[in-house]
Amino acid sequence: MITPEHGRRLDEKEWAPCIDMMLSSDHVVLTTHMNSDGDGLGSEVALARVLKSLGKNVSIINPTEVPGNYSFLEDIETIAVFDEQQEDQIELLSLADLVILLDANLSERMGGIWNHVSFARELGKLQVLCIDHHLDPEDFADLMICETYASSTGELVYDLLNAFESHLGKKVLSPEVARGLYVAVMTDTGSFRFPKTTPYVYSLAGDLVAKGADPNELYDRVYNSLKPQALKLLGMALTAIRLLDGDRISWLFISQDMLKETGSKLFDTDLIIKYLLSVSAVRIALLLVEMPDGRTKVSLRSRGEVYVNRIAKKYGGGGHKNAAGCLLPYASEKAIRIMLADVRDYLEDIEVVNK
């Protein structure tokens, strides 16, 4: 696995195994993690369009539905939500000779898709390629491009497509591809303000704008397209935020009853967590969401040198240093108790180390 230092790019030689794998495949299935976001979706639609232009049979099958604020992306309507009862989806997975997982580096993040991919792979035909930028990758793919220096998976796909252009001797970065990649990079850098927003990321964004991405339109489409239901949930959530330990910890629990009362969906909760970090004293923010099956989805955010991915990893999750998540097999009351205890213990430990 190649792990170059922060801020550099993989060159064409380093991308060559990935390019060879794609060019030698006929039937390609793209997927991303459960509860997809702008980075995974933007990278998917961009790469899918390029592979189709090269004559490949390409399908996108995701483990969960697409959040509504990304419905404007090109070809997004062609994305299938995985359902084991849908024979056509199972057939696509069985026919594929390459599955590409984008923006995740754990097989379980593919949900029920992984069982079918794993089975097809055992038969000897299917290969799995993973392109991601998160910490602590699982060694499950035939080829893993997991580069933690990158701001986003979109940044990596941009570099991959530039290597493609050099390899093929022709342009593949169309305006539609540029739009998908711009959304990927914009959303995973927090609109170009998170720590990994290097000078290179700004130059990359400028190139995507030059190739047809409209920053004003894309920002507006992603962030200013809340449905009334999501706004109602936000209003209810803001009154329920709790601050603990001298405002060092903020947390919020969203129940199924809150989702039903407001008519909102699980992906609407992703817009809320940024408010938990809006108090300057907060070091760790914790959003817990009750799932329909009684488990609890946990999202963590932090500031500075506070590695919340270490907390998430304890429960089979992962992510970035300052943004991570996991799914606890516990009902809400137990999940809240466990996570608050872990967050407090972690903050106490790093304070002792820093003294």
C-alpha positions in Angstrom: 0.0 0.0 0.0 1.4 3.4 -1.0 1.3 6.0 1.8 3.0 9.2 0.5 3.5 12.1 2.8 0.8 14.8 3.3 0.4 17.1 0.4 1.9 15.2 -2.5 0.3 13.4 -5.5 0.4 9.9 -6.8 2.0 10.0 -10.2 1.0 8.1 -13.3 3.3 5.2 -12.5 1.7 4.8 -9.1 -1.7 4.9 -10.6 -0.8 2.4 -13.3 -2.0 -0.8 -11.5 -5.4 0.9 -10.9 -5.7 2.0 -14.5 -4.7 -1.4 -15.8 -7.4 -3.0 -13.6 -10.1 -0.7 -15.0 -9.1 -1.0 -18.6 -8.9 -4.8 -18.5 -12.5 -5.0 -17.1 -15.7 -5.1 -19.1 -18.4 -5.0 -16.4 -17.8 -2.6 -13.6 -19.9 -1.9 -10.5 -19.2 1.2 -8.4 -20.3 1.6 -4.8 -19.7 3.7 -1.7 -20.3 3.5 2.0 -23.7 3.3 3.8 -25.3 6.7 4.3 -23.5 8.1 1.3 -22.2 11.7 1.2 -21.0 14.2 -1.4 -17.5 12.8 -1.6 -18.6 9.2 -2.3 -21.5 10.2 -4.6 -19.5 12.8 -6.6 -16.6 10.5 -7.0 -19.0 7.7 -8.2 -20.8 9.7 -10.9 -17.6 11.2 -12.1 -15.7 7.9 -12.5 -18.8 6.2 -13.9 -19.1 8.7 -16.7 -15.4 8.3 -17.6 -15.6 4.5 -17.6 -18.7 4.6 -19.8 -16.9 6.9 -22.2 -14.3 4.2 -22.5 -16.8 1.6 -23.5 -17.2 -0.1 -20.2 -20.5 -1.5 -18.9 -20.9 0.5 -15.7 -23.5 0.3 -12.9 -23.7 2.0 -9.5 -25.2 0.1 -6.6 -25.2 1.7 -3.2 -26.1 0.2 0.1 -28.4 3.1 1.1 -30.5 5.7 -0.6 -29.1 8.9 -2.0 -29.7 12.0 0.2 -32.0 14.4 -1.5 -29.6 17.3 -1.7 -27.5 15.4 -4.2 -30.3 14.4 -6.5 -29.1 17.1 -9.0 -25.8 15.3 -9.9 -25.5 13.9 -13.4 -26.6 10.3 -13.7 -27.7 10.1 -10.0 -31.0 8.7 -11.1 -29.3 5.6 -12.4 -28.0 4.7 -8.9 -29.7 1.5 -7.5 -30.2 1.1 -3.8 -29.2 -2.4 -3.0 -32.0 -4.9 -2.3 -31.4 -8.6 -2.0 -34.8 -9.2 -3.4 -33.9 -7.5 -6.7 -32.6 -10.2 -9.0 -31.3 -7.7 -11.5 -28.9 -6.2 -8.9 -27.7 -9.7 -7.9 -27.1 -10.4 -11.6 -25.1 -7.3 -12.1 -22.9 -8.2 -9.2 -22.5 -11.8 -10.4 -21.6 -10.5 -13.9 -19.1 -7.9 -12.8 -15.4 -8.5 -13.2 -14.5 -5.4 -11.1 -16.2 -3.8 -8.1 -14.8 -0.4 -7.1 -15.5 0.8 -3.6 -15.1 4.6 -3.2 -14.7 6.6 0.0 -14.6 3.7 2.4 -11.9 1.3 3.4 -13.8 -1.3 5.5 -15.8 -4.1 3.8 -18.6 -3.8 6.2 -19.3 -0.2 5.1 -20.7 -1.8 1.9 -23.6 -3.2 3.9 -25.3 -6.3 2.3 -23.4 -5.7 -1.0 -20.3 -7.2 0.5 -21.7 -10.7 1.0 -22.4 -11.0 -2.7 -19.1 -9.4 -3.7 -17.2 -11.7 -1.4 -19.0 -14.8 -2.8 -18.4 -13.8 -6.5 -14.8 -13.1 -5.7 -14.4 -16.6 -4.3 -15.5 -18.0 -7.6 -12.3 -16.5 -9.1 -13.6 -13.9 -11.6 -14.3 -10.8 -9.6 -11.6 -8.3 -8.5 -12.1 -5.5 -5.9 -10.5 -2.1 -6.0 -10.7 0.4 -3.2 -10.0 4.1 -3.5 -10.2 6.0 -0.2 -8.5 8.5 2.1 -9.6 7.4 5.6 -7.4 6.1 8.4 -6.9 2.5 9.4 -7.8 0.6 6.2 -8.9 -3.1 6.3 -6.9 -5.3 3.9 -9.8 -6.8 1.9 -9.4 -5.6 -1.7 -7.2 -6.9 -4.5 -5.8 -3.4 -4.9 -6.1 -0.6 -2.3 -5.3 3.0 -3.0 -5.8 4.4 0.5 -4.1 7.7 0.8 -4.6 9.5 4.1 -2.8 12.6 2.8 -5.7 13.4 0.5 -8.5 15.9 1.4 -11.1 13.6 -0.1 -11.7 10.7 -2.4 -12.6 13.2 -5.0 -9.0 14.5 -4.9 -7.7 11.0 -5.5 -10.2 10.4 -8.4 -9.2 13.7 -9.9 -5.5 12.6 -9.9 -6.5 9.2 -11.2 -8.3 10.8 -14.2 -5.4 13.1 -14.9 -3.2 9.9 -15.0 -5.8 8.3 -17.3 -5.6 11.3 -19.7 -1.8 11.0 -19.8 -2.0 7.2 -20.3 -4.7 7.4 -23.0 -3.5 10.6 -24.7 -7.0 12.1 -24.7 -9.2 14.2 -22.4 -11.7 12.5 -20.1 -12.5 15.4 -17.6 -15.7 16.7 -19.2 -17.9 19.4 -17.5 -20.1 16.7 -16.1 -17.1 14.9 -14.6 -15.8 18.2 -13.2 -19.1 18.9 -11.5 -19.1 15.6 -9.7 -15.5 15.9 -8.5 -16.1 19.5 -7.4 -19.0 18.4 -5.2 -16.8 15.6 -3.8 -13.9 17.9 -2.8 -16.1 20.8 -1.7 -18.2 18.7 0.7 -15.3 16.7 2.2 -13.2 19.8 2.8 -16.1 21.6 4.6 -16.2 24.1 1.7 -12.4 24.3 1.6 -11.8 25.0 5.3 -10.8 21.7 6.9 -7.1 21.0 7.7 -6.3 19.0 4.6 -7.3 21.8 2.3 -3.8 22.3 0.9 -2.7 24.8 -1.8 -3.0 21.9 -4.2 -6.7 21.4 -3.4 -7.3 25.0 -4.3 -5.5 24.6 -7.6 -7.5 21.4 -8.2 -10.8 23.2 -7.5 -9.7 26.0 -9.9 -9.1 23.5 -12.6 -12.5 21.9 -12.1 -14.1 25.3 -12.3 -12.2 26.0 -15.6 -13.5 22.7 -16.9 -17.2 23.5 -16.2 -18.0 23.3 -12.4 -20.0 26.3 -11.2 -19.0 26.9 -7.5 -22.0 29.1 -6.8 -24.5 26.7 -8.3 -23.0 23.6 -6.7 -22.8 25.1 -3.2 -26.4 26.3 -3.5 -27.6 22.9 -4.7 -25.9 21.0 -1.9 -26.3 23.3 1.1 -29.4 25.5 0.3 -31.8 22.7 -0.7 -33.2 21.7 2.7 -36.7 20.2 2.6 -39.2 21.5 5.2 -39.0 18.2 7.0 -35.3 18.5 7.5 -35.7 22.1 8.7 -38.3 21.0 11.3 -35.9 18.3 12.5 -33.1 20.9 12.8 -35.4 23.1 14.9 -36.3 20.3 17.2 -32.7 19.1 17.5 -31.2 22.5 18.4 -33.4 22.7 21.5 -32.2 19.2 22.5 -28.4 19.8 22.4 -26.7 19.2 25.7 -23.3 20.6 26.9 -21.2 18.9 29.5 -18.0 19.2 31.5 -17.5 23.0 31.1 -18.8 22.9 27.6 -16.0 20.6 26.4 -18.5 18.0 25.2 -21.7 18.6 23.3 -24.1 15.8 22.5 -27.5 15.2 20.9 -29.8 12.2 20.6 -32.3 11.9 17.8 -35.0 9.3 18.2 -37.1 7.5 15.6 -40.1 9.4 17.1 -38.4 12.7 16.2 -37.8 11.6 12.6 -41.4 10.4 12.3 -42.8 13.6 13.9 -41.0 15.8 11.4 -41.3 13.5 8.4 -37.5 13.5 8.0 -35.0 10.8 7.1 -31.8 9.4 8.4 -29.6 11.4 6.0 -31.2 14.6 7.2 -29.4 14.2 10.5 -26.0 14.7 8.8 -26.8 18.4 8.4 -27.1 18.8 12.2 -23.8 17.8 13.6 -22.0 20.9 12.6 -24.1 22.9 15.1 -22.7 20.7 17.9 -19.3 22.3 17.3 -20.5 25.8 17.1 -19.6 26.5 20.8 -15.9 27.4 20.8 -15.1 25.5 24.0 -16.4 22.2 22.6 -13.6 19.7 22.0 -15.8 16.7 21.1 -19.3 16.7 19.6 -21.4 13.6 19.7 -24.6 12.9 17.6 -26.5 9.7 18.4 -29.4 8.6 16.2 -31.8 5.7 16.9 -32.0 3.3 14.0 -35.2 1.5 13.0 -33.8 -1.8 14.2 -33.0 -0.4 17.7 -29.2 0.1 17.2 -27.6 3.5 17.5 -25.7 5.4 14.8 -22.9 7.5 16.3 -21.2 10.5 14.6 -18.2 12.2 16.3 -16.5 15.5 15.5 -13.6 17.2 17.2 -11.2 20.1 17.1 -7.4 20.1 16.9 -5.4 17.1 18.0 -8.4 15.1 19.2 -8.5 11.8 17.4 -12.2 10.8 17.5 -11.5 8.0 15.0 -9.8 6.2 17.9 -13.1 6.1 19.8 -15.1 5.0 16.7 -12.6 2.3 15.9 -13.2 0.7 19.3 -16.7 -0.2 18.0 -15.8 -1.3 14.5 -16.1 2.2 13.0 -13.6 4.7 11.7 -13.0 7.9 9.8 -10.9 10.9 10.0 -9.0 12.4 13.0 -11.7 15.0 13.5 -14.7 13.3 12.0 -15.6 9.7 12.5 -18.5 7.4 13.2 -19.7 3.9 14.2 -22.8 1.8 14.7 -23.4 0.5 18.2 -25.5 -2.7 18.7 -27.2 -1.1 21.7 -30.4 0.7 22.4 -30.1 4.5 22.9 -29.9 4.6 26.7 -27.0 2.2 26.8 -25.3 3.8 23.8 -25.5 7.3 25.3 -24.1 6.1 28.6 -21.2 4.2 26.9 -20.2 6.9 24.4 -20.3 9.7 27.0 -18.1 7.7 29.3 -15.6 6.9 26.5 -15.5 10.5 25.4 -14.9 11.7 28.9 -12.2 9.1 29.5 -10.5 10.0 26.2 -10.4 13.7 27.0 -9.0 13.0 30.5 -6.3 10.8 29.1 -5.1 13.3 26.5 -5.1 16.1 29.1 -2.9 14.0 31.4 -0.5 13.4 28.5 -0.4 17.1 27.6 0.4 18.2 31.2 
